[in-house]
Amino acid sequence: MLDDNPDATGTLYNADWKDRLRHQLGFCFSQIAETLTGQTNDRNVKFELVKASSRSLCLKLNVDGKLGFLKLFDGPDGPAAFFREKMSLHSMLDSGLVPGLLAYSDELKFILTEWVETKSLLDAEPSHTAFRIGAWLAAFDAAAPAELASGNWFGYLSKFKTGVALSQIVEAKSVLSGIPLCGRVLSRNDPALHNYLQTQNGALLGCDFEQSRMRPRGWDYINGFGALIERFPAKSNEVLEAYSAGFARSHCGALIVDELNSIARILFCARAVASQPEREAQPWE
């Protein structure tokens, strides 16, 4: 059945989420229930809305007390997002860094993962939160699929046509040109802090890989740098110091944290002034 009083955190398409679910998956509720429980009884299947968007539905699945997380990619951009998320979760199956993948359907565009009972990571002291995120990113970098890449960060960032004003940042070219790319790695490409799940036993998991791409190593760290500044502006210095320390302590590759921080500062400033009148801006020291 569909829960009549969902805990809806999304704002789009909430009114018709049940119709969307029935239309796409209504004929196979019993198969989904069997996947979760190993039994064919679908009489006690319940769905609760977690989040809705024009691209997907995120649902809590309850079959006789057995819980799962079902994500249905039924929007216009759903197929591409489904593929990215499926491949990301599948490639990280044994990492312990993401929720366990239970099932998926290429035809119906849904993914079923373990349900994770969480407590808020952002309720913790900001520096502790930042340290843990840095450590998670280092572990993810080590476990994720990777490939060779050549060039430097100036050449890479110069390819961005909008949203980045490198020409307005003093010394951007000289600094970024001197920092080589260390290959490309699967990156979540979404720095939103709510996409980290802290389990009841304290483990940290990453979720939501709709935007994942192969990006230069350090890309998620660089984007996370900016997200932490925006989330904790009054404590940015100590938060970023903890973030760097968490990454440095757990990283086992060729990335140099000081170089990543230099890139992150330049990119943060370049994004901040991208919509402003043409002028030069001093890099953030």
C-alpha positions as CSV (number, residue, x, y, z in Angstrom):
1,M,0.0,0.0,0.0
2,L,1.0,3.6,-0.3
3,D,1.3,5.6,3.0
4,D,-1.3,8.4,3.1
5,N,0.8,10.6,5.3
6,P,4.3,10.6,3.9
7,D,7.2,12.4,5.5
8,A,7.8,14.5,2.4
9,T,10.9,16.6,2.4
10,G,10.8,17.4,-1.3
11,T,8.7,20.2,-2.7
12,L,8.1,19.2,-6.3
13,Y,5.5,16.6,-7.4
14,N,4.6,15.7,-3.9
15,A,0.9,15.7,-4.7
16,D,1.1,13.0,-7.4
17,W,4.0,10.9,-6.2
18,K,1.7,7.9,-5.6
19,D,0.4,8.1,-9.2
20,R,4.0,8.3,-10.5
21,L,4.9,5.2,-8.5
22,R,1.8,3.2,-9.5
23,H,2.3,4.1,-13.1
24,Q,5.9,3.0,-13.2
25,L,6.1,0.2,-10.8
26,G,2.5,-0.8,-9.7
27,F,2.6,-4.0,-11.6
28,C,5.8,-5.3,-9.9
29,F,5.3,-4.4,-6.2
30,S,5.4,-8.2,-5.4
31,Q,8.7,-8.7,-7.1
32,I,10.2,-5.7,-5.3
33,A,9.0,-7.0,-2.0
34,E,10.4,-10.5,-2.8
35,T,13.8,-8.9,-3.6
36,L,13.8,-7.2,-0.2
37,T,12.5,-10.1,2.0
38,G,12.9,-13.3,0.0
39,Q,9.1,-13.9,0.2
40,T,6.4,-13.3,-2.4
41,N,3.8,-11.8,-0.1
42,D,3.1,-8.1,-1.1
43,R,0.1,-7.5,1.1
44,N,2.1,-5.6,3.6
45,V,4.2,-3.4,1.2
46,K,4.3,0.2,2.3
47,F,5.9,3.2,0.6
48,E,6.7,6.5,2.3
49,L,7.9,9.5,0.4
50,V,11.3,10.8,1.4
51,K,11.9,13.2,-1.4
52,A,10.4,14.1,-4.8
53,S,11.8,16.0,-7.7
54,S,11.1,16.3,-11.4
55,R,13.8,13.7,-12.0
56,S,13.2,11.0,-9.4
57,L,11.3,9.8,-6.4
58,C,13.1,8.7,-3.2
59,L,11.0,6.3,-1.1
60,K,11.2,4.3,2.1
61,L,10.0,0.7,1.4
62,N,8.6,-1.3,4.3
63,V,7.7,-5.0,3.8
64,D,6.6,-6.6,7.1
65,G,9.2,-4.5,9.0
66,K,12.0,-5.1,6.5
67,L,13.2,-1.7,5.3
68,G,14.8,-0.6,2.0
69,F,15.4,2.6,0.1
70,L,13.9,2.8,-3.4
71,K,14.9,5.5,-5.9
72,L,12.8,5.7,-9.0
73,F,14.2,7.7,-11.9
74,D,11.0,8.5,-13.8
75,G,11.6,12.1,-15.0
76,P,12.8,13.4,-18.4
77,D,16.4,13.4,-17.2
78,G,15.9,10.1,-15.3
79,P,17.7,7.6,-17.5
80,A,21.0,9.3,-17.5
81,A,20.8,10.0,-13.7
82,F,19.8,6.3,-13.1
83,F,22.8,5.1,-15.1
84,R,25.3,7.3,-13.2
85,E,23.9,6.3,-9.8
86,K,23.7,2.6,-10.6
87,M,27.2,2.5,-11.9
88,S,28.6,4.5,-9.0
89,L,26.9,2.3,-6.3
90,H,27.8,-0.9,-8.2
91,S,31.5,0.1,-8.5
92,M,31.7,0.9,-4.8
93,L,29.9,-2.3,-3.6
94,D,32.6,-3.5,-1.3
95,S,34.0,-0.2,-0.1
96,G,31.8,0.3,2.9
97,L,31.5,3.9,1.9
98,V,28.0,3.8,0.4
99,P,24.7,2.1,1.2
100,G,24.5,-1.5,0.0
101,L,23.0,-2.0,-3.4
102,L,20.3,-4.7,-3.3
103,A,18.7,-4.6,-6.8
104,Y,18.2,-2.4,-9.8
105,S,16.2,-2.5,-13.1
106,D,17.7,-1.0,-16.3
107,E,14.2,-1.3,-17.9
108,L,12.2,0.3,-15.1
109,K,14.9,2.7,-14.0
110,F,14.9,2.1,-10.2
111,I,17.5,1.3,-7.6
112,L,16.9,-0.5,-4.3
113,T,19.5,-0.1,-1.5
114,E,19.7,-0.9,2.1
115,W,17.8,1.5,4.4
116,V,20.1,3.4,6.6
117,E,18.9,4.7,10.0
118,T,20.8,8.0,10.4
119,K,21.6,10.7,12.9
120,S,22.4,14.2,11.7
121,L,26.1,14.7,10.8
122,L,25.6,18.5,10.9
123,D,24.5,18.5,14.5
124,A,28.1,17.7,15.5
125,E,30.8,20.3,16.1
126,P,31.6,21.8,12.7
127,S,35.3,21.0,12.7
128,H,34.5,17.4,13.6
129,T,32.1,17.2,10.7
130,A,34.6,18.7,8.3
131,F,37.4,16.2,9.5
132,R,35.1,13.3,8.9
133,I,34.1,14.5,5.4
134,G,37.7,15.0,4.5
135,A,38.6,11.5,5.6
136,W,35.6,10.0,3.7
137,L,36.7,11.8,0.5
138,A,40.2,10.4,0.8
139,A,38.9,6.9,1.3
140,F,36.5,7.3,-1.7
141,D,39.3,8.5,-3.9
142,A,41.3,5.4,-3.0
143,A,38.5,3.0,-3.7
144,A,36.8,4.5,-6.8
145,P,37.5,3.5,-10.4
146,A,40.2,5.7,-11.9
147,E,42.0,6.3,-15.2
148,L,45.1,8.2,-16.4
149,A,44.9,11.8,-17.4
150,S,47.5,14.4,-18.4
151,G,47.6,18.2,-18.2
152,N,47.3,20.7,-15.5
153,W,44.5,22.4,-13.5
154,F,44.6,25.6,-15.4
155,G,44.0,23.8,-18.7
156,Y,41.2,21.8,-17.2
157,L,39.4,24.7,-15.5
158,S,39.8,26.9,-18.5
159,K,37.5,24.6,-20.4
160,F,34.6,25.8,-18.2
161,K,32.7,28.3,-20.3
162,T,30.4,29.6,-17.6
163,G,30.4,30.1,-13.9
164,V,34.2,30.4,-13.5
165,A,36.1,33.7,-14.0
166,L,39.7,32.6,-13.9
167,S,40.8,35.7,-15.8
168,Q,39.8,37.9,-12.9
169,I,41.9,36.1,-10.4
170,V,45.5,37.3,-10.0
171,E,48.1,34.5,-10.4
172,A,45.4,31.9,-11.2
173,K,47.2,30.9,-14.4
174,S,50.7,30.7,-12.9
175,V,49.5,28.8,-9.8
176,L,47.1,26.4,-11.6
177,S,49.5,25.7,-14.5
178,G,52.1,24.4,-12.0
179,I,49.7,21.8,-10.5
180,P,49.5,18.7,-12.6
181,L,46.4,16.5,-12.9
182,C,47.0,13.2,-11.1
183,G,44.5,11.2,-13.2
184,R,40.8,11.0,-13.3
185,V,38.6,9.2,-10.8
186,L,34.9,8.6,-10.2
187,S,33.6,11.7,-8.4
188,R,30.2,12.3,-6.9
189,N,30.3,15.8,-8.4
190,D,27.8,17.1,-5.8
191,P,29.2,18.8,-2.6
192,A,25.8,19.0,-0.8
193,L,26.5,18.2,2.9
194,H,23.1,16.5,3.3
195,N,24.3,13.8,1.0
196,Y,26.4,12.3,3.8
197,L,24.6,9.7,6.0
198,Q,25.9,9.1,9.5
199,T,24.7,5.7,10.7
200,Q,23.6,4.9,14.2
201,N,26.9,3.2,14.9
202,G,28.8,6.3,13.7
203,A,29.9,5.2,10.2
204,L,29.8,7.8,7.4
205,L,28.2,6.9,4.0
206,G,27.8,8.9,0.9
207,C,24.6,8.9,-1.1
208,D,23.1,10.6,-4.2
209,F,25.3,9.9,-7.2
210,E,23.0,11.3,-9.9
211,Q,25.6,13.9,-10.9
212,S,28.6,11.5,-10.8
213,R,31.3,11.9,-13.4
214,M,34.9,11.0,-14.1
215,R,36.8,14.1,-12.9
216,P,40.4,15.0,-12.0
217,R,41.5,13.5,-8.7
218,G,40.7,15.9,-5.9
219,W,37.6,17.3,-7.6
220,D,35.2,16.4,-4.9
221,Y,37.6,17.7,-2.2
222,I,37.8,21.0,-4.1
223,N,34.0,21.4,-4.3
224,G,33.6,20.3,-0.7
225,F,35.9,23.1,0.3
226,G,33.5,25.7,-1.0
227,A,30.5,23.9,0.4
228,L,32.0,24.0,3.9
229,I,32.7,27.8,3.6
230,E,29.1,28.4,2.7
231,R,27.8,26.2,5.5
232,F,30.1,27.5,8.2
233,P,31.1,31.0,7.2
234,A,31.8,32.2,10.7
235,K,34.2,29.3,11.4
236,S,35.6,28.7,8.0
237,N,39.3,28.8,8.9
238,E,39.1,26.1,11.6
239,V,36.6,24.1,9.6
240,L,38.9,24.0,6.5
241,E,41.9,23.2,8.7
242,A,40.0,20.2,10.0
243,Y,38.8,19.2,6.6
244,S,42.4,19.3,5.2
245,A,43.7,17.3,8.2
246,G,41.0,14.6,7.7
247,F,41.8,14.2,4.0
248,A,45.6,14.3,4.6
249,R,45.5,11.7,7.3
250,S,43.4,9.2,5.3
251,H,44.8,9.8,1.8
252,C,47.2,7.3,0.4
253,G,47.8,8.6,-3.2
254,A,49.8,11.3,-4.9
255,L,47.5,14.3,-4.1
256,I,49.1,17.1,-2.1
257,V,46.6,18.8,0.2
258,D,48.2,22.2,0.0
259,E,47.9,22.1,-3.8
260,L,44.3,21.1,-3.5
261,N,43.6,24.0,-1.1
262,S,45.2,26.4,-3.5
263,I,43.0,25.2,-6.4
264,A,40.0,25.3,-4.2
265,R,40.6,28.9,-3.0
266,I,41.1,30.1,-6.6
267,L,38.1,28.3,-7.9
268,F,35.9,29.5,-5.0
269,C,36.9,33.1,-5.8
270,A,36.5,32.6,-9.5
271,R,33.0,31.4,-9.1
272,A,32.2,34.2,-6.7
273,V,33.2,36.9,-9.1
274,A,32.0,35.2,-12.3
275,S,28.8,37.2,-12.4
276,Q,30.5,40.5,-11.5
277,P,31.8,43.2,-13.8
278,E,35.2,42.4,-15.3
279,R,37.9,43.2,-12.8
280,E,40.8,41.5,-11.1
281,A,40.4,39.9,-7.8
282,Q,43.1,39.0,-5.3
283,P,43.4,35.2,-4.6
284,W,42.3,34.2,-1.1
285,E,45.3,33.4,1.0
